[in-house]
Amino acid sequence: MDYKKIADEVSEKILSYSQDTSGWRVIKISKNVTVSSKPSKEYAGNIYRGEGIIKEVPSKIIPFMYLPEYRNKWDKALQSYKLLERIDQDTGIYHSVTHSYGMGLISSRDFVDLLHVKPYPGDILTTNSVSVEYSSCPPTPSCVRGYNNPCGYVCSPLPENPEHSKLVVFIQPELGGMLPGSVVETALPTTLINLITETRAGLKGLKDHD
């Protein structure tokens, strides 16, 4: 499998999502996070965008969000998260297992994703992910294998306050199983809000600890 090519393709898509300003509909605002959605071009559902301000610089935020040694400590949605294979300095294959959600309404899911970190001019840092087939991590009976269409984080310094950053998160997962659309449409905005608020709290805890 040409992981380099996949990484380049998904990075192009995340960049295009971040530049796409039309057609987004705000569906939820909570805890200073705004969630919007629009129909996805990748699958029959929606792409969701979460936006929030974080009191830190992109070079600190992005590693904190994707490296297992940090993420396993702060992300309450995940049972486990680990690197399966390092492709190069900026690219790896990761396996994540989620907790069940909504009193068991959505059972545990797992995902195997290629993740590529890419910088852009202006101290912008991004993660760019998509699910891949990976023979040494086949689906197991203990959880439903999901599929992440192109997803990622785009983190850029605020021009008026470079010590703070704007974090934009794009997700469009196919959760598998027999879930009603209404359940997914409720769960995913909440997932985005939790992700950004837990990143804020985790980074603050890290700073307080230092």
C-alpha positions in Angstrom: 0.0 0.0 0.0 1.4 3.4 -1.0 1.1 5.2 2.3 2.9 8.3 1.1 0.4 8.7 -1.7 -2.5 8.2 0.7 -1.0 10.8 3.1 -0.7 13.3 0.3 -4.2 12.8 -1.0 -5.8 13.1 2.5 -3.8 16.2 3.2 -5.1 17.8 0.0 -8.7 17.0 1.2 -8.2 18.4 4.7 -6.7 21.6 3.2 -9.7 21.9 0.8 -12.2 21.4 3.7 -10.4 24.2 5.7 -10.7 26.5 2.7 -14.3 25.7 2.0 -16.5 28.4 3.4 -19.8 27.6 1.6 -22.7 25.4 2.7 -21.9 24.8 6.3 -24.8 24.9 8.7 -24.2 25.6 12.4 -25.9 22.7 14.3 -24.6 23.1 17.9 -22.7 25.7 20.0 -21.5 24.6 23.5 -18.6 25.4 25.8 -17.2 27.9 23.3 -17.1 25.2 20.5 -19.1 25.7 17.3 -20.1 22.6 15.3 -21.2 22.9 11.7 -22.1 20.2 9.1 -22.7 19.8 5.4 -23.3 16.8 3.2 -20.1 14.8 2.7 -18.7 14.1 -0.8 -17.1 10.9 0.6 -20.1 8.9 1.8 -23.9 9.2 2.3 -23.7 11.1 5.6 -22.4 14.5 6.7 -19.0 16.0 7.3 -18.8 17.7 10.7 -16.6 20.7 11.6 -15.8 21.7 15.2 -14.1 25.0 15.9 -12.7 26.5 19.1 -9.9 28.6 20.5 -7.2 27.1 22.7 -4.7 29.0 24.9 -1.6 27.4 23.4 0.5 27.4 20.2 -0.1 24.9 17.4 3.3 23.2 17.9 2.2 22.2 21.4 -1.5 21.5 20.6 -1.1 19.1 17.7 1.4 16.6 19.3 -0.7 16.7 22.4 -3.8 15.6 20.4 -2.3 12.8 18.4 0.6 11.2 20.2 -0.5 8.2 22.3 1.6 9.2 25.4 -0.6 12.3 25.7 -3.9 11.3 24.1 -4.4 8.2 26.3 -4.3 10.5 29.3 -6.9 13.1 28.3 -9.3 11.7 25.7 -12.2 10.2 27.7 -13.8 8.8 24.5 -11.1 6.3 23.9 -10.5 3.0 25.6 -7.1 2.7 23.9 -5.0 4.4 21.3 -1.6 3.2 20.0 0.9 3.4 17.2 0.9 0.2 15.1 3.6 1.3 12.6 5.8 4.4 12.0 6.0 5.1 8.3 8.2 8.1 8.6 8.9 11.0 11.0 5.5 12.6 10.2 3.3 9.5 9.3 2.1 6.5 11.2 -0.7 3.9 11.4 -2.7 4.2 14.6 -5.4 2.0 16.2 -8.0 3.5 18.4 -10.8 1.8 20.4 -13.7 4.0 21.6 -15.8 3.5 24.7 -19.5 2.8 24.1 -21.6 5.9 23.9 -24.9 7.1 25.2 -25.6 4.4 27.8 -24.6 1.7 25.4 -26.7 3.1 22.5 -23.5 3.1 20.3 -21.3 0.1 21.2 -17.5 0.3 21.2 -15.9 1.0 17.8 -12.4 0.6 16.6 -10.5 2.4 13.8 -7.2 1.8 12.0 -6.0 5.1 10.5 -3.1 6.4 8.6 -2.2 9.8 10.3 0.1 12.3 8.6 1.3 15.6 10.3 1.8 18.4 7.9 2.9 22.0 8.5 1.9 25.0 6.4 3.4 28.6 6.2 2.3 30.8 9.1 3.0 28.2 11.9 -0.1 26.3 10.8 0.0 22.6 11.8 -2.4 19.9 10.7 -3.1 16.2 11.1 -4.5 14.4 8.2 -6.1 10.9 8.7 -8.0 8.2 6.8 -8.8 4.6 7.6 -6.7 2.0 5.9 -6.7 -1.8 5.6 -4.0 -3.2 7.9 -3.5 -7.0 7.9 -1.9 -7.3 11.3 -4.8 -5.5 13.0 -8.0 -7.3 11.7 -11.4 -6.5 13.1 -12.3 -8.3 16.4 -15.6 -9.5 17.8 -15.2 -7.2 20.8 -16.0 -4.1 18.9 -17.4 -2.9 15.6 -14.8 -1.8 13.0 -15.6 1.8 11.9 -14.2 3.7 8.9 -12.9 7.2 9.0 -13.3 9.1 5.8 -10.7 11.9 5.5 -10.6 13.7 8.9 -8.1 15.9 10.7 -7.1 18.9 12.8 -6.1 22.3 11.4 -4.5 24.5 14.1 -3.4 28.0 13.4 -2.2 30.9 15.6 -4.6 33.7 16.2 -3.3 36.8 14.4 -4.4 39.1 17.2 -3.0 36.8 19.9 -0.3 34.4 18.6 -0.1 32.6 22.0 -3.6 31.3 21.3 -4.7 29.1 18.4 -7.8 28.4 16.5 -8.4 24.6 16.3 -10.7 23.3 13.6 -11.5 19.6 13.6 -13.1 17.7 10.6 -14.7 14.3 11.1 -16.9 12.1 8.8 -16.8 8.6 10.3 -18.8 5.6 9.1 -19.6 3.9 12.4 -20.8 0.6 11.0 -23.4 -1.6 12.6 -27.1 -0.8 12.3 -27.3 2.7 13.8 -30.2 5.0 13.0 -29.0 8.2 11.3 -30.6 10.3 14.1 -28.4 8.6 16.7 -25.2 9.4 14.7 -26.3 13.0 14.1 -26.7 13.5 17.8 -23.5 11.7 18.8 -21.0 13.2 16.4 -21.4 16.9 17.3 -21.1 16.0 21.0 -18.0 14.0 20.2 -16.4 17.1 18.6 -17.3 19.4 21.5 -15.9 16.9 24.0 -12.7 16.5 22.0 -12.0 20.2 21.9 -12.9 20.8 25.6 -10.9 17.8 26.8 -7.9 19.0 24.7 -8.2 22.4 26.5 -8.5 20.9 29.9 -5.6 18.4 29.3 -3.3 21.1 28.0 -4.1 23.3 31.0 -3.4 20.3 33.3 -0.1 19.8 31.6 0.9 23.5 32.1 -0.2 23.4 35.7 1.8 20.3 36.2 5.0 21.8 34.7 
